Amino acid sequence: MSTSRLDGRIALVTGGSRGIGHAAARALASLGATVVVSGRDDSEALRSRVPELEALGAPAAVSIAADSADRNAIKNLYAEVLQRFKRLDILIHAAGSLGDGLLGMISDDVIDRTIDVNLKGTLRHLQGATRLMQRSGSGAIVLVTSIMGTRGAPGVAAYAAAKAGIVGLVRSASKELAPKKIRVNAVSPGFIDTDMTAELSPEVRSQRISQIGLGRAGTADEVAGAIVFLATDASTYITGQILGVDGGMVL
């Protein structure tokens, strides 16, 4: 069997209704994984992913709403995964919230939401996944951080701080979980064409692209390719790594 196939694996993808999470869920389904997609709200966009993923090859697909800023929602998410499937083999945590604003103007509500979703939520998802993966004795966890966590930029201090925290989380969790045969890695996307970047002005977009060695924005599918590599048996000797997917923006 190819080391890239995921037949018989149960995968959970947060932020799975759009963007990088949606692309990752599609890629996992095409490799034969059973996919649970989660999003903040029980939206039509989230529910519509179920037949789409099954059409791509997932033996089964399920949508479960869970706000990554809500600790009880996260607990309930993993309880439902356990009830339905009795195990979890892969976590792709792509849920995030930008929360931009200049230092002197960013509100307490935006700071709290940004940290709660991007850092606290990531830690709680990692806890929930680890508890289930220990039941079967192995697992692969891929977190989505950001180039902003290492490079920074004006107006995104809270977001950059939260994403930098994910880097420390990967380094620590991978060392703790390696003896349990649970691998923890992250991808660090650069400037990617998503709903988030679509809101930028043409001037800002042009300025960002001018900093990229490959001379263009990346796609969600290109990030998903790196995620899937870290989730499959093609990377069984890789843990604790932050893989940049940025077209040469940071070298």
CORDA-V164669 format. One record per helix or strand of 2 or more residues. SS is the DSSP state (~ for helix, > for strand). FROM is the first residue (numbers start at 1). TO is the last residue. If there is no record, write none. Layout:
SS_FROM_TO / SS_FROM_TO
This chain:
>_10_14 / ~_19_30 / >_34_39 / ~_44_47 / ~_49_56 / >_61_65 / ~_71_85 / >_90_93 / ~_108_136 / >_139_144 / ~_148_151 / ~_157_180 / >_182_189 / >_192_193 / ~_195_198 / ~_202_209 / >_218_219 / ~_220_231 / ~_233_235 / >_242_245
